[in-house]
Amino acid sequence: MLTRRETEARIVAPLIEALAEEFGRERVLEVVRDTVVRLAKAQGGELAEAMGGDDPATFLESMKYWRQDGALEIEVLEQTPEKLDFNVTRCRYAELYRALGIPELGAILSCNRDFAFAEGFNAEASLTRSQTILSGAGHCDFRFRFPPPAKD
């Protein structure tokens, strides 16, 4: 996933800059933000379907794709059938966007995805995040709340 994000950024960043010169930076970034959100929501739903569930344990299991090769290091604080709290303590995605000199764009392409992705994964779940590594914090704080499991 990290390699994918790097490839996307190396293609999309110059394209966004060219479009921004032609049509205005704020408007282009707004369109990019909206597009990324739409795609993330759809991808969240697709992943839940592929994983066969939309609960906290399944979501945590799905993170293996983003954690591959140490791309994300996380510390799970609490996991229950209705809650998943974790901190991202290292984010190589943030490191990548900084190294490419595009942290603002990295926030739009990656961090911006999280809420929509969670909504797509489970429409009844909610995510709270007050800080990100890419914005300068020491860690990203993810706090997910899921609906109570259905009773048989």
Buried (B, 14 or more C-beta within 10 A) or exposed (E): BBEEBBEEBEEBBEEBBEBBEEEEEEEBBEEBBEEBBEBBBEBBBEBBEEBEBBBBBBBBEBBEEBBEEEBBEBEEEEBEEBEBBBBBEBBBBBBBBEEBEBBEBBBBBBBBBBBBBBBBBBEEBEBEBEEBBBEEBEBBBBBBBBBEEEEE
